[in-house]
Amino acid sequence: MAEPVSLASGLVALATFAFQSSVSLFNTVQSYHSHPKRVRDLTEELETLNGVLDALRETVNANSDANFATLEYPLLRCGNACKDFEEELKKCSTRSSASRTSFREWAKLKYMGEDIDGFRRMLAGYKSTIIIALNDANLRQSSVAADCLESYKNMIESTTDDLEAHLESINENLEKLVGKNASGSSTDAGELQLMEEERLSTQKCLEICQQLSNHIAQLQRSPKTGKGSAESVETCSVPERVTNEGLQECKESLFNTAGKLENHLKILMERIMTKSKTVTTSEEDIEDLRRLQEEWETTRQCMHICSKAGTRLDEKSSTIENYATGDAIQFMVSTNEKVIHGKNRGLGWRTRQVGGHLSDASLQQLSKDMAKITFGSLDRRSSSPARGSPFAHEEAQEEQPVSEFKERYGPGFKLTTERSARNVSSTAPPKRDQ
């Protein structure tokens, strides 16, 4: 008999377990001939999940330095969920008098209080979390194009929203199940009710911390605006730096507070599980509580993975907006391989703009060269004759035809006269010595 898989089995074993469980469930569902819309959606989700899990296995086997330890719990839960759902499907099929060719009772399938669509959404959460973890590892090792980065950012946000909705559903099911067991008049039931109230209070505090952290992150992502003047940048740098440091300290403090609350909530969940076993005699309720607890911890872990990936994504990109008027030079350059989001906007008679990825030495040299060009043109303008002098009038008359021609036709080039062309063509070539 194979040894049961647990968190101590290691990442490779957990990834293999999740992959095999997902493939087995996919094959079992495919063996039934009747496939309503929701079942077809489930098979498509399972097929995509199989590909993602297989890619994770290949990545882990090929790159031993990659750290995917945060995926251990989601992988274990994903494998167990697929395995449990397959068993529920087989039980439902056994209770039904219909064969696999005529099975129609898909609507009766329930897992942790959810129907097939709910189970599919749960698998989608595992899949998206694994994809985000893979992209996060790739982002730390290489640079990514801006459009891919934007798509990745949208995926993190949508996955986080889905996980939050799933966590809310888990909390509702937990509240119902614990409330049913705590409805008695015994001492254990009273203690269970107090634990549930404390759990809800702790959950609310976690939501407050998350909201504040998101608000601070939004403030930190506000674009840095360049005024085109070195003086204005210097005067704004000190208050901006002090403000950003204060915001970062608040964010770190909230992160530590949320960590303490999560640990407290985890301990509470274990106490609720233990107390529920003494209150209820229903094995089904105890099993549902166990699954809900595991799913709750897994969802929290998935949200933590998304949060970390989003933070690293913000650190990987810079948002800059430059605005200048008159004779200006604008730089929107990354010297540390960060992706740049921003605009160079200039209004005036001459604006020069530089954008892209350069080394620090190249940027400094380019800045010096452009400064020389600017000061050189200023020197030429300052050394030119005054407008009222006769020399200025003569130069203007000489340059006027040339400038008019250039404006209409471009720089052009000089042609030889007709007479000189005839002389050249009528001249006999020199005789060669025999």
Residue, then its C-alpha position, 0 to 999 in steps of 0.5 A: m500500500a502506498e504511503p499517504v502523502s502529507l506536507a512532509s512528503g516534499l514539493v516534488a511528491l506533492a506536485t506529483f500527487a496533485f497531478q495524478s489526482s487531477v488526471s484520475l478525476f479527469n479520466t473518471v469524469q470523461s468515462y461518463h457519457s452524459h456531459p451537461k454544460r457544467v460538467r464540460d466546464l469542469t473537464e476543461e478546467l481539469e484539463t488546464l489544471n493538468g497542464v499547469l501541474d505538469a509544468l510545475r513538476e517539470t520546473v521543480n525537477a529542472n531547477s532545484d534552486a527554485n523555491f516553491a515551498t509556499l505551494e506545498y499546502p495548496l498542492l496537498r489540498c488540490g490533490n485531496a480535493c480531486k481525490d475526494f470529489e472522485e470518490e463522491l462521484k463514484k458513490c453517487s453513481t453507485r447509489s444511482s440505478a443508471s449506468r455510466t452511459s446514462f448517468r444523469e444525477w450530476a446536480k446531486l453531486k455536492y462537495m463541502g456544500e458546493d455543487i459542480d460549479g463551486f468545485r470548479r471555481m475552487l480548482a480554478g483558484y488552485k490553478s491560478t495560484i500555481i500560475i502566479a507562483l511560476n510567473d513570480a519565480n520567472l520574474r525574479q530571474s528575468s525581465v518581462a515585456a510591459d504588456c505581459l507585465e500588465s496581463y500578469k498584474n490583472m491576473i493577480e488582481s482577478t485571482t485575489d478577488d476570486l479567492e476572497a469570494h471563496l474565503e467568504s463562502i468558506n466562512e459562511n459554511l463554517e459559521k453555519l456548521v459551527g452554529k448548528n453544533a453550538s446551539g445546544s445548552s451544554t458547557d461545550a456548546g457555550e464554549l464553542q459559541l464563544m470561539e466562533e464569535e472570536r473567530l469572526s472578530t479576528q476575521k474582521c480585524l484581518e479584513i481591516c488590515q488588508q484594506l489599510s494595506n491596499h490603500i497604502a499600496q495605492l498611495q505608493r503606486s502614484p506616479k512620480t512626476g518630473k517637472g523638467s527642472a532640477e530645482s523642483v525635483e530637489t525640493c520635492s524629493v525630501p518630503e516625498r522620501v519621508t512620506n514614502e518611508g512612513l507609509q512603508e513603515c505603516k505597511e510593514s506594521l500592518f503586515n506583522t499585525a496581520g501575521k499575528l492575527e492569522n496565527h491566532l485565527k489558525i489556533l482558534m480553528e484548531r480549537i473549534m475543530t477539537k471542541s466540535k468533536t466533543v459536541t457533535t456526534s455526526e461523523e459527516d459534520i466532523e469531516d465537513l469541518r475538517r475539509l473546511q478548515e483545510e480549505w480555509e488555510t489553503t485559501r489564505q495561503c493562496m492569497h498570501i502567494c498572490s500578495k507577495a507576487g503583487t508586491r514583487l511586481d510593483e518592485k519590478s516596475s517604475t511609473i514615471e511622468n515627465y512634463a517640460t516646456g521650452d528647451a528641455i531634455q527628458f529622460m525616462v530610462s531604467t538602469n536596473e532592468k525595471v519595466i517603465h510605465g510612463k510618458n515623456r511630454g514636452l511643449g516648446w520650441r525644442t524638446r529632446q527625449v530619451g527612453g529605454h533601458l541603458s546601463d548607468a555608464s551609458l546614461q551618464q555619457l548620453s546626458k553629458d553629450m546632450a548637455k554639450i549639444t544644448f550648451g553649444s547651440l546656446d553659445r552659437r546663438s549668443s555669439s551670432p551678430a545682433r539683429g540690428s547690425p548690418f552683418a546680421h542683415e547680410e546673413a539673413q539675406e544669404e540664409q533666406p533662399v536656402s532656408e526657404f528651399k529647405e522648408r519646401y524641398g528638404p536639404g537637397f544637393k548641388l548640381t553641376t552646370e550644363r556647360s561644365a557637364r558638356n566639357v566633361s563629356s566632350t573631353a577625350p580620354p588620355k591615350r594609354d602608352q603602348 
